[in-house]
Amino acid sequence: MDESTIRITNNIIKSELSDNNNLLQMTRYRDIAFWWIADFEFAKKIEYFKKSEQNSQVTKNWSIREVFFKSYIYCDLLYSFFMKYLAISISSFQKNATISPNKGKILFISLDRWWNFIESKNKKGDTFFEPVLDKLRDRFELIGTWHIDIHPFSEIPTFIDKCLNWDIKYIPYNVFWSLEIWKKERDAVHYFQNQLELIQRDERFKKLCQENEINYYQVIQELQMYFSFLFPIGLKTIELFRSMLRKEKPDLLLIQSEYGWAERCLLIAAIEENIPTLAIQHGNISKTHRGYMYDGADISKDNKVCFPYCPIPNKFAVFGSYYCDLLINSSYFPENSMVVTGQPRYDFLSENTTKSPSGDIKNEYGIHQDEKVILWTTQSHSLSEEENLENIRTILSAIKQVNNACLVIKQHPNEPEKYQDLYKKTSEEFPFIKTIIPDKKCNTFQLISICDLMITKNSTTATEAVAMEKPIIILNVNGSEDPISYIEEGVAIGACNAEELSNVIVNILSNEIDLPKNREIFIKKYLNNLDGQASKQIAELAERMIAENNKATWNGENFNK
């Protein structure tokens, strides 16, 4: 995402319309700015819309969309009723959770994509939170939660797996659905659909899109999705989670990916219920990351979630001092909300456990011991179709010049299946190159440990490769800015085309490029020295927050104010 996308997004949502309102104000409901649950996705759409013809009308499946948005609320009544009682039935098979001597109760958001086998523990669990949970489980009651949403065929099996194989209590917040919540959702549908009609009739809004050279019809179609569907669903999610909080009465909410639509709804509910919220940074943050970069008027210094503020956590545990300074100085996060802890998932790296290539890992993926392993970590879900195709062709064209090389393509967990098909189909055009595409949920650290070099664009996996002392190539076929400054920091080499990429690969494999000399400076700045203490620091922070909230409650104060 570039600066022009941020500028255009701000112009569209904050410029005055015909009735002296703006788009942000049009989403005010129950004194909450519902815009913020859609803001990140809208900015990504604006980036895509910039490439479209400005005046071309979008008519594909329009009538079908109209019927869906007018009827979905009644479909959702049946769906929510069914999912509630299905979830209750499945929960009856849950194994007994380990309940420790209780210093309090911590509720954490367990996203399905982090559910996997944890080799060090020889069991399944939440691979993101596990290092922190391991430090908390002997003192606090732990409860995981997430939802069964619009992908039941993948989410229900994961829910069943969690019930059968987790020693932590897990409750999807679907079970707190009620007819009263549905009625509130129905009222929100009527309100937001009326607001959408006002926007569609507003000539000033149409002119605003034209002034910013954005396709008006595409914007309206996107807003229809938000006003007719996402905002009412957001209201339902807030009410579901408030019901859960009132029933379970946790002392802390532990969260990550806090700029996602559902996660922002959960933050709103927790702050409204005076539950302390602690977020853990999960990936790289750049100065143009729309999930974190705000104007001063968007953020409440007192952690309020009333209009016009965007919900943020009470405390945000970040990887390193760079991110702390960035969010305070460039994004108006309150200084007292930032805590530098390091990344708990990287604690094991301080023990030198996976820094040497493992023959067992190579055998598992069918890689010969003498083959040069080139690991490509993809980000296809956040790139254009054109750039994705050019990336795979560029990499394959470059590797064909390298003897005895094997390409391993590690997909981002959020990528749709169509990209795996793209990689397979394109790699078939280069049959002389050994190409391996592991499961998307495979252990990324293992793949990094066996690679001779990594190729990526700006993925967090590059930070992991630095920590594991691996050479990195930043492939940037469209010439966009390197938002994480891997190249500028001297821990990676850049390439823009197949010829450059081939030359850099050969030079790295020939040990003609010296990148490790800059590694320690980078790690200190971005990973808090990688001292293996991040999990401990976050656990201690959580305990302090609970103690402070208990003290505030005892004194009749509000922790979130």
C-alpha positions, 0 to 999 in steps of 0.5 A: 500500500503506498502513500497515494492510497492512504491519501485517497482513502482519507479524502473519500472518508473525511471530505464533506458531502452535500449534507455537511456529513462525511462518510465516516459520520454516515457510519455513526451508530450507537455512538460507534464509528462503524467505519473502522471495521471496514477501513483496512479492507477499503484502503486495499480496494482503493489501491485496486480501484486506482488501476481501473477505468474511472467511469466504467460501470460495474453491473456484473451480478448487480441484481443478485447482490441486491436480492442478497443484501435485502434478504440476508438478515433472514438467512442469518437468523436461521444460520445463527440459530443453527450454528449456535446449537451446533457449536453447543453440541460439538462443545460437549465433546471437549476434553477436560481443560487444565484449570490451574490455581486461579489468579484470574481468567484470560480470554484470548482470540485463537484464529483458526489459521494458527491452529497446528501441531506444536513439535516442541510440545508434541501436541496441537495448539495455537502456534501464535499464542502458545509461548505466552500461554505456556507462561500463564497456564500455571497461574490463570484460567485460559479460554480461547475463542473465535467464531464459526463464520462464513467458511463453515466447511473449514471452520467446523472441522477446526473447532472439532479438532480444538475440542478433541485435542486441546487442553485449553477451554475453547468457546466460539462466541457463536454460542451466545447468539440470541433472538434479541441480538438478531433484532438489534442486527435487523435494526442496524440493517435498516439504518445502514441501508438508509444511509447507503441510499443517501450516499448513492444520491449524493452528487458531491460524493460522486464528484469526490470519487472523480476528483480522486480519479477513482471509479465511482461505481466500484466504490458504491458497490464496495460500500454496499457490501459494508452498509448492507452486510458488514456493519450489521454483522459487526453490530451482531459481533459486538453484541455476541462478544459482550454477552460472552464477556458478561458470562465469562467475566475475564480479567484480560483480553489477549488479541492479535491482528487487531485491525481485522474487522472482527477483531475491532468489533471484539476490541469495542466490546471489551473496552465497553465492558471495561476489560483490559486489552493486550495486543501482540504484534503479529507481523511487520508494520510500515509507515503506510500500513493502513491497519496502524497509521492514523491521523491524530483525530482518529485515536483517543488518548483515553482509549475511548471507542465512541465516535469518531475514534478507532478502537485500539488496545490498552497495551500493544506489545511490539517486536522492537524499538523501531515499531514503538517509535513508528506508532508513537511518532507517525500514528499517534498511538499513546506513548503509555500504550506501547511496550517493547517485548520482542516476538514470543514466537522467536524466543526459541531462536535464542536457543540455536535450535533450528539454525543448522540445516536438518537432513531429516527436514530435507528428506521429509520434503524430498530434497537431496542433501546436496541441492541448493534450496531456494525458499520463496515466501509468497504474499499473493493475497496482497498483490495484483494478479499481474505481479503474482504471475510476473513473480513466479515467472521471474523466479523460475527464469532466474533459477534455471541459470543455477545448477542443482537448485530446488525451489520451495514455495511457502505460501502465506496461510491466507492465500486462496487456493487459486494461487497454488494452482497458478504456481503449479501451472507455471512451474510446469512450464519449467519442468527442469526445475525442481519445485516443491509446494508444501502445505500452507500451514507447514512449519515456516521456521523449518523451511528457513532452516534448510534454505540456502537463501530466501526470496520475498517481497516484504514479508515478516518471514524475511525478519525471521530469516535475518534472525536465523542468519539466512541471506535474503533477496527482496524481489520487487518486480513493480519497483514499489517502495520497500516498506520494511527497509530490508535493503536499506538496513543492509540485511537483504539484496534487491532484484527487479527482474530475472537477470538481476535475480539470477546474478544475486542468487549466484553471488550469494551461493558463491559467498561473494555477498556479506550480509551477516555484518548488519544482522546484529544492528537490525535485530536490536532495532526490530527484534529487541535483541532476540533474547528469548524473553519476549514470552516472559515479558508479555506474561508479566505485562498481562499480570500487571494489567490485571492487577492494575484493573483489579485495583482500579475496580476496587477504587471505583475507577474505569481502567479504560478511561 
